């Protein structure tokens, strides 16, 4: 039974947001890590994300019944009731938000609220079912955890926070669309108007390439504004260069699903490597470029 409750929180999404929160924290810490604050921030953010994922499971029950990869979820199989799932989500959310408010700061709390509301209301309840722009809307929630990690340390929203917010949001598009191409029939059967289904796989590949280039350009701003060192600049651009190569390669492949699976996996590797690299790509002293 515990396993069912664990999977209700979508462990893959939890891991991804754990890593990006860690990345934001490392970037802000500039080599001076408060490990207790790091632990509290990671646990609290993970609980908030878990809460949002459980609510998403409740909302998506009808869709999940039509998709091969989700039809065995606990709420679809009725092994966990909707009422229990919502109570579970409430407990996770109250504890997570409470930890951020009382033990971290208002900036981290605010971005957690932003990410949660966007994911549950604007993405899950609205745009996921109605528009191809769903991924752009959902990217706001996906970009919130690294900013939570960053502002937990800095207590301010500065240029670096803005850059990582924009960059991690841009990363969401090719990452999410790769899943949609790989699971094309699932999304089609569930009538989800994500870009590959609503338009075409070719258009999706073109937009993926554009967003990869934008992602690369925005995150290079961290070096330009003096937040990271030359090591970061070289490694990051090599990683992104290969992502650009994979994007271009996608126009020539015969098996779109096979390409999309590898493309998706590389996006995960890249964002994980990027987030971890912030732990040793800092400059000292850190620049002071506050926005608010």
N, C-alpha and C positions, 0 to 999 in steps of 0.2 A: 504493500500500500504506500509506503514512503516513496518508493520509486515513481509511483504515479503522480504524487504531489511534486516531486522533483521535476519530472518531465512537463508538468503543467506550467512551469516557469520558463520553459525553453532554454535549456542549459547552453546551447550553442550561442544564442543571443547574449546570455549572461556572460559567457567567456569573452565574447567580442567587446562588450561594453566594459568589462573588467580591465581588459588590456588597454583600451583607449583612455579610460580614466587614469590608469597608471601612467600612460604616456604624458597626459596633460600635467599630472602632478610632478613627474620627473623634469619636464621642461621648466616649470615654474621654480622648482627647488634649486636648480642650477648647482647640483652636486651636494647640497646641504639638506639631507632628507630627515624630516621629523617622522620617525617610523610609527609612532602612536597615531599621529594625525593621518598618516597614509593608511593605516589599518582601518581607522574609523571611516575615512572617506570611501575606501573601497567597499567595505561591508555595507555602509549606508546606501551608496549608489547601486550596488548589486540588488539590495532589497527593494529599492524603488523600481528598478527595471523589472525585477521579478514580478512585482505587483502589477505593473502595466501589461506584462506578458500574460498573466493569468486572466486579467480582464479581457484582453484581446482574444483569448481562447473562448471565453463566454460569448463574446460578440460574434465570433467567426464559426460558430457551431454549424450553421447551415452551409457555409462554404466548405468547411473541412470535410463534410460528408461526401463531397463531390471530387475531392482530390486524393489521389493514390497515396501520397506521402503523409496525409493527415487524417485519414479515415479511421485510424486506430487510436486517436487521442482519447483521453479519459472521458471528456465531456460528450464526445460523439458516441462512445460505447456506453455511456451512462454509469460508469463505475464510480464517478464522482458527480454529485449533484451540483446544479448551477448555484444554489444557495450556499452550499459549503465552499465552492470555488470563490464566490464573491467575498465571503467572510475571510477566507485565506488571503485573498488579495488585499483586503482592508487591513489585516494585521501586518502583512509585509510592508504595506505603504506607510502606515502610521509609525512603525518602528524606524523605517528608513528615513522618512521625512523628519521625524523627531530627532534622530541622530545628527542629521545635517544642520538642523536649526539650532540645537542646543550645544553641539560639540564641534561644529565646523564654522560656518558663517552664512550670512544672508545671501551672498552671491551664489554660493554652491546650492543653497536651498532653492533660490529663485530659478536657477537653470534646471534643477531637478523637476520643479513644478512645470516649467515650460516644456521640457521633454515629455513628461507624463501626459499633460493635457493635449499636446500635439499628437502623440501616439494613440491615445485612447479616443479622443473626440474628433480631431480633424483628420486623422488617418483612418483608424479602424472603423469608426461610425459613419464617416462621410466619404472622403475622397477615394478610398480603396475600392469602393463599389461604383463610383460615378465618373471618374475622370482619369485620363492618362497622366495627369499631373500629380497623381498620388505619391509617386516616388520622391518628387521634389518636396512635397509636404512632409512625408515621413522622414526625409533626410534631416530635418530640423531636430527631431527627437534623437536620431542617431549621432548628431554632432554635439549634443548636450553633455554627455559623460566626460569627454576630454576637457571641456570647459569647467565642469564641476571640479575635476582634479586640479586644474590650473588655478582657479580662483580660490580653492581651499587653501592654497599656499599664499597667494598674492593679496587676497582680500580686495581685489580690484579687477575691473575688466579693461585690459590694456590692448595694445596693438597685437601682441602675440596671441592673446585670447581670441581676438577677432579673426586672425589668420587661421588658427587651428579650427575655429568654428566653421569658417567658410570651407576650408580644405576637407575636413572630415565630412561635411555635407556633400561636397562635390564627389567625394569617393563613393558615397552611397549609390549614386546612379549606375555606373557601370557594374558595381558589385551586385546590386539588386536585379538589374536587367539580365545579367548573366544567369542568375537563378531562374528567371522567367523563361529564358530561351531553353535552358536545360530541362525545365519542367513545363514546357510549352503546352502540352496536352492537358495537364492538370489545371493550369490557369484558364485555358480555353473552356474546359468542361465546367469550371466554376463561374464562368462569365465575368472574370476579373479584367477590367479594361487597362491592363498594364501595357506599356508601349509595344513590345513584340507582338502581342495578341491584337491590340486595337489598331495598330498601324502595320508594321512589317518588321521582319528580322533585319533586313538590310538597313532600314532607317535606324533601328536600334544600334546596329554596329557603328554607323556613322556618328550617332550621338555619344556612344561610348568613347570613341576616339577623342571627340571634342572635350568631353568631361575629364578624361585622363590628362589631356594637355592642360586644361584649366587647373586641375588639382595640383599638377606639378608646378605650374607658374605661381600659384598662390602660396604654396608651402615653401617655395624658394624665398619668399618674403621674410621668413624667419632668419635667414642668413643675411639678407640685405639690411634688415633692421638691427642686426647684431645680437640676436638671441641664440644662435647656434654657431658652431665652428666649421672650418673647412672640411673636416672629416665628414660631418653630416651632409654638407653640400654635395660632396663627391658620391658618397654611398647612396644617398637619397635619389640623386639624378640617375645613377646607374640602375637602381631598382625601377624607377619610373620609365627609363628608357626601354627596359625590357617589357614593361606593361604596354607602352606605345607599340612596340614590335608585335606583341600578341594581338593588339587591337587591329593593326594593319593585316596581320596574318589571317584574321577572321574573315576578311573579304574573299579569301582564296580557298577556304576549306570546303570540303564536300559534306562533312558531317557536322552540322551546326551544334547538335547536342553535346558531342564529344568536345568540341572546341569550347563551348560555353562552360562546361564543367571544369576544364583546366583553367579557363579565364577567371572563373569564380574562386577557385582554390588559390590562384596566384594573388588575387586581390586580398585574400585573408592573410597570406604570408607577408605581403607587402605592408599592410597596416599594422601587423604584429611586429615586424622588424622595425618599422618606423617608430612605433610607440616605445619599444624597448631601447632604441638608439638614443632617445632623449635623455637617458640616464648617463650617457657619457659624451654628449655632443654639445655641452654647454660652454658658455664663455663666462669669465668672471672679471670684474663684477657685472651683474645683470643690468641691462639698460632700464631706464625708467621712462616709459612712454604711455602714461595712463590715458584712457578715453573717458571713463567715469567710474 
